[in-house]
Amino acid sequence: MNMCRLPSGETLQVGLWHLVASKIRTAPHINAAAVNGILPAPSTQVVNLLLHPILQPKSVEFFVPCTSSPSQITNICSFLVLLPPKSTSPTSMLLLEIIGKMMTYIGHFINDYFIKYGIDDDDDNQQQTTNSTTPPLLLVHGFGASIAHWRRNFVALAQNHTVYAIDLLGFGASDKPVGFEYTMEVWAQLILDFLEEIVQRPTILIGNSVGSLACVIATADSTQSLVRGLVLLNCAGGMNNKAIVDDWRIKLLFPLLWLVDFLLKQRWVASFIFERVKQRENLRNILLSVYGNKESVDDELVQIIKEPADGEGALDAFVSIVTGPPGPNPVQLMPRITVPVLVLWGDEDPFTPLNGPVGKYFSFLPSELPNISLGVLEGVGHCPHDDRPESVHEKLLPWLANLPAL
C-alpha cells in the first residue's frame, strides 16, 4: 500500500497520540480537529487502539494511504510508528506499519490488525520490509480479551515476521450479535477462513487459553497449506469449565456449574452478575488472581478487558460462552496434528493448572509426539504473553527461528 508522510509540523507527542486515540474511539468527528483532517475518518466500529507500550520514542509520525482502492475501504486507520533504531546506524529508524481493519464474517464485523516492520532511512530512498521467507503469525486472544492483550509482544514478534492479530467474534471490537450461539467450532472456522482469505500463506498460529484451543481445532481441521506451526500458551480444555470432567475439583463443583448455567439464562440474574464482574476493581482483582507478575496488572490491562465488556452484545456473548457446549477436547485433537508445536505453560495458572488434567496432558505430550516441545514458565499465570512477556519471547523467538524450511 502506498503511504505518504504527514508534514513534519504534524509530528505528535506520544501523550497527544493517546488523547487522539481515545477521542477517535469515542467521538470520530474529533479526529479532524486533532490532526487537521488528514487521518481517514474511522468507522464507529472502532478498533481498540491501546497499543501505546510499543511507542517508545519522543514523537510519532502518522502515515496515511496516498490512494484508495476497494481493498482499503474497510480500513479504520492506517499508520506507521517510528521506533528506536534497530541497528547502530543513527540515521535509520524502525517502521512499524499497523493497519486496523474490519472484515465481514457470516454477516458480522470482525476486527483484525496487520503489522510489519521496515527500516526508514533519512534519505527515504530505501525501505526494507519483513523477510518474505519467514512465515506470518496470527495471534488469537483468550476469553474476555482482545487484540490489545498482545500489547507487549507486537514489537518482538514483528521484527522478523509479518504479524496478524484478530478479535474473535464476541470479543474486543468485533461484533457481538444478540442471540448468537458461540461455539469453539465457529471460532476455529473463523481462523481458517482468515488464513485462506486474508493471509494466504502458511501461518503459525499463536493462541492463549480458549484462543489456543480454537487454534488446535483449526490446525486439526486444516491442511498443511494453511497452518505452518502452532504455539499454545496455557491452552484451555474447553470453551468453559464443563469440559474438564476428569478434574475432581470440577466434579465436586459440577452441580454448582449447572445451577450457574440455569441462573445465567435468567436475563436479570445474568445482567446483575455481569455488571458486577466488569466493575473496574472486580476486574483488577480477577486479573491479579490469574497473573503471576502482579506488576503487569496495570490500569491499561483493566481497560483492555473492561472496554469491550461495556459494548452492545457483551452480556449475550458472556452468557452464551459460559453456558454453551465446551467444544472438542484437545486430547482427541492433538494426535492428529503433525506441524511443529510449542507448548508454553505458566506454572502459577489457577484456571488450567499444570497439575490439572489439561496441564498434565500437555506436559506428557512431548514424550509421545516428536513434533511437540514444552516450556514451563516459572512465576507465570494464565496469560504468559502479557504476564511475563520476556519469558515467553526467550523460548518462542528461538523456536520460530529454528523452524525447518518447508
N, C-alpha and C positions, 0 to 999 in steps of 0.2 A: 504494500500500500504506500503510495507517495505521501510524504509528510512534509509540512512546511513549518518552520520555526516561528514562534511569535517574536516580535521585535524585542531587543534586549531590555527596553524600558518596561516590558511586561513581565520580567522575571519577578516571581512572587516569593516572599519569605515563606518558610515551611509553616510557620504559625498561621499565616494568612491562608495557606492551602487548606489547613484543617477547617478553618472557618468557611471557606468557599465550598469545600466538600460537604460540610454539614448543611449549608444553606441550599445546595443543589438537591440534596436528598429531600428536604422538607418544602422547599419553595423554588421550583425550577426557573421561574422568571427572574430570580435574583442574580443568576449567573451572568446575565447580560451586563449588569452594572459592575459585577465583581471583576470580570475580565474583558470588558469592553465588547462583549457580544461575539468574541472570536470563537470561543468554545461552542460546539454544536449543542443545541438545546436538548437536555436529556429527557428521556421518557419519564412518565410518572411511575413506571415500573423500574425504579432506580436501583442500580447495583449498590451494595454496601461497600463504601469506599474507605473502610477502616484499614488502610494499608500504611499508615504513617511510620511504623517501625522501620520500613525499608528506606525512608527518606533521611539519609544521613547528612547530606551537605547543607550549606547555609541557605541555598536557594534552589528553586525548582523552576524549570522552564517547560512550558506547555507546547505540545506539538498537535496540530490538527490536520485532518485529511485535506490535501490540496484539491482533490477531485472526489466526486462521489460516484458510486456505482451501485447496482442493485444489491451486491453482497454487503455493502456498508449501511444499508438502510436501517438495519436493526441495531447498529452501534449506538450505545448510550453515550459513550465518550471514548475518545482515544487520546493517549498522551504518552510522552516519553519522559522518564525521570532521569536526571543526571546524577550519577553516583560517584563516589570517590574513585580515583584511578585504580585499575586492576594491575597495571604494570608500573615500572619505575619511571616511565615517561611522564613528565609533569604536564604535558600538553594533551594527554588522552584522558577521556572520561568515559565511564561505562554508560551505556544507554539501556534502560530497562523499558521496553515497549509493553504497555499494558492496554489491552483492548477489551473493554467491558461490553458484552453483547447480550441480547435476548434472542433465543431461538424458540420455535414453536414445536411442542411435542404433544401428540394426541390432543391437540386443541388447547394446550396450556403453555404459558410462557415459562421458559427455563433460563436461569441466569448462568452465564459462564464467562470465564476470563481466558485470554490468550496472552502469554507472557514470554518474552525472549530478550536476550542480551545482544548488544553490539558494542562497537567501540567508536567513539566520536572524537576525531582529531580536530584541532583548532582550524585547519585549513578546509575542513569539511569535504576533502577530496575522497576519503575512503570511509566506508562503514562495513565492519566485519560482523556478520551475523552468526548465530549459533551454528556449530558444525552440523551439517545436514546428515552426517553419517551416524550421529548418536540418536537413539530412539527418543521420541517425545514422552512426556509424563502426563498422566491425568490424575489429579488429586481429588479424592472423594471423602468428604467430611463425615462425621458421625451424628448421632441423634442430637437434635437441638442446635447443631452448629451450622456453619456456612463456609463459603469461600474464605472469609476473613479469618477463620480459625487457623489457616495456614500462613498467617502473617509473618511468622518467624522463619519460614522455610523458603519463601519465594526466591530470595537472592541467592542462597546457597545452591538451590536446585537449578536455577535458570542460567547459571554461568556456563554450563556445558550441555544443557538440554532445553528444548522448547517445552514450556510448561503450560498445560491447560488445567483449569480448575472449574468445578461445576457445583451449583447448588441443586441438590436433589429436589424433585417435586415435593412440595410440602415444607420446604426449609428455605432459610435465607431470603433472597429476593425473588426466588421462583414462585410461581403461582401455588396457592393453597386452596384448591377448589372445594367448595362446600359439598358434602355428600360423597366425596371421592373415597374409594376403598384402597388404602395404601397397602402394598404388599412388597416383599423383598424382590419378587419376580419383576414387578413394574420398574423398580429402580435398576435392576440388573439389565433389563432390556433398554432402558434409557441410556445406560453406559455403552452398550453395544451399538445402539443407533448413533450415538455421539461419535464413537470411534469411526464408524463406517461413513457417516455423512460429513463430519466436520474435520476430524484429524486426518483420516485417510492414509494412515501409516501404522505399522506395527507399534504398539504403545505399551509402556509399562504403567500398570495401574497401581496407585498408592492409596490405600484406604485406612480409615480409623474406625474402630467399633463397628456399627452397622454398615458403615461405608466399606469397611473391609469385607464384610460378608457379602455385600452386593457385588464387590469386585470378584470374590470367589465364585459366586453364581455365574457372573458374566464370563469369567475365564473358563469355567467348566462347560459352558454352553457355546463357547466361541470356537473359531478356527485359529490356526497358527498365524494367519494373515492379519488378525485383529489385535491379539494380545501378545506382546513380546516378553513380558515378565510381570511378576506380582509381588507387591510389598504390603504386608499386613501388620498394622500397628494395633495390638490388643484387639484382635478380631472378636466380634460378638458371636454368640452361639445361635442367635435368632433375632427377629425384629423386637422381641420383648422377652421377659424372663420366663415365659411359659415354655420356651424351647429347652431350658436347662433341666430336663426331667431327671437326670442322673445325679443331681446335686441334692444331698439330704437336706441342705438348708432351704432349697426351693421347695422340696417335697413337703416340708413342715409348713411352709407358707402358702401352699397351693390353694387351700380353701379361702385364704385371705385374698389371694390374687383374683380368684373368680368373683369374690364379693366386690373387690375394687372395680373389676370389669363391669359388673352389674350397676354399681353406683355411677360410674363414669358415663354410662349410657343414659343417665338421667341428666338432662341438659343443665338444670340449675345446680346440681351437685358438681358436675364437671366444670362449670363456669366458676363456682366458688373455689374449688381446689386449684384450678389453673391460675386464677387471678392472684392467689397467694403464693403459688410456686414461683411465678415470674416477678414477684417483687424483688427489687434490687438486692436487699440484704439476704433474702432467702436464696437467691441465685448465687450470691457470693459464698454463702455457707455450703451450698451443694458443691460448688466448684472446689472449695477448699478441701472438701471430703474426698474428692477424686483426684486431686493433684498432689504429687509428692513434693514438688517445689512450690511452697506456698507463695513465694515472691512472684511467681508467674500469674497468680490470680490478681490482676490489676483491674482498674476501672474500665479499661478498654475491653478486656475479656468479658466482663459483666455486660457491657453494652452490646458486644457482638452477639451474645446469647439473647439478651432482652429485646433488642430492636425488632427482630423478625417475629418474636412472640407477641408483640403488640399489634401485628398486622392482621388484616382481614383473613379469616380462614384458619388462623393459627390454632384456635381451640379445636376445631374439627379435625385438623391434622393430628394434634396431640391425642385426642380420644381414639381416632382410628388406628393410630400406630400402637398405642398402649394396649388396646383391646383386640387388635386384629390377630390373624394367624401368625405364628412365629416364623414361618417360611422354611425353606430347605435347611437341613442340618449340614454343617461343614464336614462332619465325619463321613458322610456319603459322597461328598463332592471332591475333597482334596485328592484322593487316589486317582481321579480322572484327569488331574492337571499335570501336564508334562513340561510346561515352561519353567524357567528358574523362579524360585520363590524365596523371598527373605521375610522371615517372621521376627518382628521385634516386639518385646513384651516388657512392660513396666512391672517391676516386682512388688509395687505397692498399690496395685489396682484393686479396689474393693468391689467393682462391678463384675469383672471377669478375672478373678484372682489366679495366679499361676498355679496354685494348688487346688483349684476347682476343676471340674470335668473338662471344660473347654481349654483352660490353660495346660492341664496335664496332657491332653490330646495333642496340642500343637508342640509341646515340649518333646513328645515322644516321636513325632513325625520324622525328624532328620535321620533317625536311626533306621527308618524303614524306607524312606524315599530319597534317593540321591540328589534330586533337584531342589531340595528344601534345606535352607540354612536358618539357624535360630540364634538370636542375640537377646540376652536378658539384660535389661537396663535397670541398674540399681538406683533406688530412691526416686523412681518414676511411677506415676499413676496411670490412669486410664487413657490419657491423651498425650502420649510421649512427645509428639512433634511440637506441641506448644508448652508442655511441662518443662522438659529439658531438651530443647532442640539440638544443642551441641552434641548430646549423647546419641541422638538419632543420626545426625549428619556424620558422626565419627564412624558409624557402621554402614550407613546407607550409601554414602558417596563412593567408598572403595568398591562396594558391591556393584554399583552401577558401572563404575569404570572397568570392572573386570568381567562384565557380561560377555560371553562368547559371541563372536560375529555370526550373523545369520548365514 
